[in-house]
Amino acid sequence: MYAAIIDNYGDESSLRINESMPVPNINSNQVLIKVKASSINPIDLMKRQGYGNAIFEKQRKLKFPWVLGSDFSGHVAAKGSKVTRFQEGDEVWGCSSNANCGTYAEFVAIDQEEVNNKPKNLQFEEAASLPYAFLTTWSAIVRWAGLRPKDLLNKNVFIQGGAGGVGTIAIQLFNHWGCNVSTTCSSKNIKLLKRLGANEVIDYQKDKFYENLEDQDLVYDLLGDSVLENSIEKCTKILKNQSSSHYISLTHPFINTIDNKGLLLGVPHAILIRQKLKAIYRPINIHWSIYRPSLSGLQELTYLSEEEIIKPTIDSIYTLSDISMAHKKVATGHGSGKVVIRHDL
């Protein structure tokens, strides 16, 4: 089969197409999927550069070549003996959290808990843009913050960086949950984010959100210190100083600490850093979110997509042979929504 692989860590030029990769074997709980489309997530770029090597290298059967990619849409080509929810030929979608199951490939073997029937109203390219980004927010809110939709009704929510893949979906989800949503972006994306459901959009090139907002109940920080120095300090400044307030970050030092210190020393050191932050900003709740798969979350996304409550926002579409260009596009950080990969060579 063909696949986009890396043979070492590096920039986008380290990606190449290998047309003689073996078709993956499936176990009893997996489905083999003929991939029609995938998409680029920032985590893919980070993994390509070596992020998480202390964990992901231990998970992989072979260190290299490594097939990256999380999102997928396609057809079921085969199924394991314990799979009852799908039949060969079914149109499916989802995303993989398994380091051995990269989706930049012609075929991928995926655990059935990470697969659901694709919404019939979405094209394959549209479908491939949604699962990882949606489930990133689902993990952040439901798993790590322990919040339910009813807990967020009429709450003030601020999203730091609303124009990317996660942000455009999070705006729609929080809006559906009855939140008053504020966010930041550049001037070119203001109309887009208002159309998606943001009540207030701040042009970060002109104004500082931490000088314009207050009394927020939840801050969802998608950018962190990579874009804004002392991001947590500025974000918590706009939160109500009470125990019902939440700061959730996707760009925290947990994985980097493990990479630098190894699993044995890195995990307790990262936990210590987090506990110190929790103490500094108490009573505000501080959460470091890490993606976790969720079949119930994917099923909810399927429903929300079929009802057109959550809609794809696609920046651009590349073929798999142009995967390096697609990675370079995402690396600019100036897209509007997701960069999608059509699996044509």
Rosetta blueprint (number, residue, H / E / L):
1 M L
2 Y L
3 A E
4 A E
5 I E
6 I E
7 D L
8 N L
9 Y L
10 G L
11 D L
12 E H
13 S H
14 S H
15 L E
16 R E
17 I E
18 N E
19 E L
20 S L
21 M L
22 P L
23 V L
24 P L
25 N L
26 I L
27 N L
28 S L
29 N L
30 Q E
31 V E
32 L E
33 I E
34 K E
35 V E
36 K E
37 A E
38 S E
39 S E
40 I E
41 N L
42 P H
43 I H
44 D H
45 L H
46 M H
47 K H
48 R H
49 Q L
50 G L
51 Y L
52 G L
53 N H
54 A H
55 I H
56 F H
57 E H
58 K H
59 Q H
60 R L
61 K L
62 L L
63 K L
64 F L
65 P L
66 W E
67 V E
68 L L
69 G L
70 S L
71 D E
72 F E
73 S E
74 G E
75 H E
76 V E
77 A E
78 A E
79 K E
80 G L
81 S L
82 K L
83 V L
84 T L
85 R L
86 F L
87 Q L
88 E L
89 G L
90 D L
91 E E
92 V E
93 W E
94 G E
95 C E
96 S L
97 S L
98 N L
99 A L
100 N L
101 C L
102 G L
103 T L
104 Y L
105 A E
106 E L
107 F E
108 V E
109 A E
110 I E
111 D E
112 Q H
113 E H
114 E H
115 V E
116 N E
117 N E
118 K L
119 P L
120 K L
121 N L
122 L L
123 Q L
124 F H
125 E H
126 E H
127 A H
128 A H
129 S L
130 L L
131 P H
132 Y H
133 A H
134 F H
135 L H
136 T H
137 T H
138 W H
139 S H
140 A H
141 I H
142 V H
143 R H
144 W H
145 A L
146 G L
147 L L
148 R L
149 P H
150 K H
151 D H
152 L H
153 L L
154 N L
155 K L
156 N E
157 V E
158 F E
159 I E
160 Q E
161 G L
162 G L
163 A L
164 G E
165 G H
166 V H
167 G H
168 T H
169 I H
170 A H
171 I H
172 Q H
173 L H
174 F H
175 N H
176 H H
177 W L
178 G L
179 C L
180 N E
181 V E
182 S E
183 T E
184 T E
185 C E
186 S L
187 S H
188 K H
189 N H
190 I H
191 K H
192 L H
193 L H
194 K H
195 R H
196 L H
197 G L
198 A L
199 N L
200 E E
201 V E
202 I E
203 D E
204 Y L
205 Q L
206 K L
207 D L
208 K L
209 F H
210 Y H
211 E H
212 N H
213 L L
214 E L
215 D L
216 Q E
217 D L
218 L E
219 V E
220 Y E
221 D E
222 L L
223 L L
224 G H
225 D H
226 S H
227 V L
228 L L
229 E L
230 N L
231 S H
232 I H
233 E H
234 K H
235 C H
236 T H
237 K H
238 I L
239 L E
240 K L
241 N L
242 Q L
243 S L
244 S L
245 S L
246 H E
247 Y E
248 I E
249 S E
250 L L
251 T L
252 H L
253 P L
254 F H
255 I H
256 N H
257 T H
258 I H
259 D H
260 N H
261 K H
262 G H
263 L H
264 L H
265 L H
266 G H
267 V H
268 P H
269 H H
270 A H
271 I H
272 L H
273 I H
274 R H
275 Q H
276 K H
277 L H
278 K H
279 A H
280 I H
281 Y H
282 R L
283 P L
284 I L
285 N E
286 I E
287 H E
288 W E
289 S L
290 I L
291 Y L
292 R L
293 P L
294 S L
295 L H
296 S H
297 G H
298 L H
299 Q H
300 E H
301 L H
302 T H
303 Y H
304 L H
305 S H
306 E H
307 E L
308 E L
309 I L
310 I L
311 K L
312 P L
313 T L
314 I E
315 D E
316 S E
317 I E
318 Y E
319 T E
320 L H
321 S H
322 D H
323 I H
324 S H
325 M H
326 A H
327 H H
328 K H
329 K H
330 V H
331 A H
332 T L
333 G L
334 H L
335 G L
336 S L
337 G E
338 K E
339 V E
340 V E
341 I E
342 R E
343 H L
344 D L
345 L L
